[in-house]
């Protein structure tokens, strides 16, 4: 594509975006949301509160639920998987695939077979 064609294409895209922006500026729903946002920010400044303070105030369960499912590194806690070897009756509980006995089973019987031994998964 030539530079002139690219320029004309970008100019057309800019024109379309400008028209879309003009339509949005005239939308009453957008005006109402912007007004709400401005009033809320003014209220937050008046009482020296942050967005997270407001969220904690309005929905305290959301913050506690969020923290209970994550570890200290911010990563979600892995699900507990419970496998039972049908040949020996041995049970393995693990939150990761790097468990010694589970790895030995996968080496001996194959990964697909061992995954078929999954009894249940817990949080």
C-alpha positions as CSV (number, residue, x, y, z in Angstrom):
1,X,0.0,0.0,0.0
2,X,1.4,3.4,-0.9
3,X,1.9,6.1,1.6
4,X,-0.8,8.2,-0.1
5,X,-3.3,5.4,0.1
6,X,-2.4,4.8,3.8
7,X,-2.8,8.5,4.5
8,X,-6.3,8.6,2.8
9,X,-7.4,5.5,4.7
10,X,-6.3,7.0,8.1
11,X,-8.0,10.2,7.2
12,X,-11.3,8.3,6.5
13,X,-10.9,6.4,9.8
14,X,-10.4,9.7,11.6
15,X,-13.5,11.1,10.0
16,X,-15.5,8.1,11.1
17,X,-14.2,8.2,14.6
18,X,-15.0,12.0,14.8
19,X,-18.6,11.3,13.7
20,X,-18.9,8.6,16.3
21,X,-17.5,10.9,19.0
22,X,-19.9,13.6,18.1
23,X,-22.8,11.2,18.3
24,X,-21.6,10.1,21.8
25,X,-21.3,13.7,23.0
26,X,-25.0,14.3,22.1
27,X,-26.1,11.1,23.9
28,X,-28.2,11.8,27.0
29,X,-27.1,8.6,28.7
30,X,-23.4,9.6,28.4
31,X,-24.2,13.1,29.7
32,X,-25.9,11.5,32.7
33,X,-23.0,9.1,33.4
34,X,-20.5,11.9,33.1
35,X,-22.5,14.1,35.5
36,X,-22.7,11.2,38.0
37,X,-19.0,10.6,37.7
38,X,-18.2,14.3,38.3
39,X,-20.5,14.5,41.4
40,X,-19.1,11.3,42.8
41,X,-15.5,12.5,42.4
42,X,-16.3,15.8,44.0
43,X,-17.9,14.0,46.9
44,X,-14.9,11.7,47.3
45,X,-12.6,14.7,47.3
46,X,-14.8,16.5,49.9
47,X,-14.5,13.5,52.3
48,X,-10.9,12.6,51.3
49,X,-11.9,9.1,50.1
50,X,-10.4,6.9,47.3
51,X,-12.3,4.7,44.9
52,X,-11.3,1.6,46.9
53,X,-12.6,3.2,50.1
54,X,-16.0,3.7,48.4
55,X,-16.0,0.1,47.1
56,X,-15.2,-1.3,50.6
57,X,-18.0,0.9,52.1
58,X,-20.6,-0.2,49.5
59,X,-19.6,-3.9,49.2
60,X,-17.5,-5.2,52.1
61,X,-18.0,-8.8,51.1
62,X,-16.4,-8.2,47.7
63,X,-13.0,-7.4,49.2
64,X,-13.0,-10.3,51.7
65,X,-14.1,-12.8,49.0
66,X,-11.4,-11.5,46.7
67,X,-8.6,-12.0,49.2
68,X,-9.7,-15.4,50.5
69,X,-9.3,-17.0,47.1
70,X,-5.8,-15.6,46.4
71,X,-2.5,-16.3,48.0
72,X,-0.1,-13.6,49.4
73,X,1.4,-13.3,45.9
74,X,-2.0,-12.3,44.5
75,X,-2.3,-15.6,42.6
76,X,-5.5,-17.7,42.9
77,X,-5.1,-20.7,45.1
78,X,-4.9,-24.0,43.1
79,X,-7.7,-26.5,43.5
80,X,-7.0,-29.7,45.5
81,X,-7.1,-32.7,43.3
82,X,-7.5,-36.2,44.8
83,X,-6.3,-39.2,42.8
84,X,-6.7,-42.9,43.7
85,X,-4.6,-45.6,42.1
86,X,-7.0,-48.5,41.3
87,X,-4.1,-51.0,41.3
88,X,-2.8,-50.2,44.8
89,X,-5.6,-48.3,46.4
90,X,-3.1,-45.5,47.3
91,X,-4.6,-42.0,47.4
92,X,-2.7,-38.8,46.5
93,X,-3.9,-35.3,47.3
94,X,-2.1,-32.4,45.5
95,X,-2.6,-28.8,44.5
96,X,0.0,-29.1,41.7
97,X,1.3,-31.6,39.2
98,X,4.8,-31.8,40.7
99,X,3.9,-34.3,43.4
100,X,6.4,-37.1,43.7
101,X,4.0,-40.1,43.8
102,X,1.8,-38.6,41.1
103,X,4.8,-38.0,38.8
104,X,5.9,-41.6,39.4
105,X,2.4,-42.9,38.4
106,X,2.4,-40.8,35.3
107,X,5.8,-42.1,34.3
108,X,4.7,-45.7,34.9
109,X,1.1,-45.6,33.6
110,X,1.0,-42.5,31.4
111,X,-0.5,-39.1,32.0
112,X,-3.9,-39.8,30.4
113,X,-4.4,-43.0,32.5
114,X,-3.5,-41.2,35.7
115,X,-5.8,-38.3,34.9
116,X,-8.6,-40.9,34.7
117,X,-7.9,-41.8,38.3
118,X,-9.0,-38.3,39.5
119,X,-11.6,-38.9,42.2
120,X,-12.6,-35.3,42.9
121,X,-11.5,-31.7,42.9
122,X,-12.0,-29.3,45.9
123,X,-11.4,-25.6,46.4
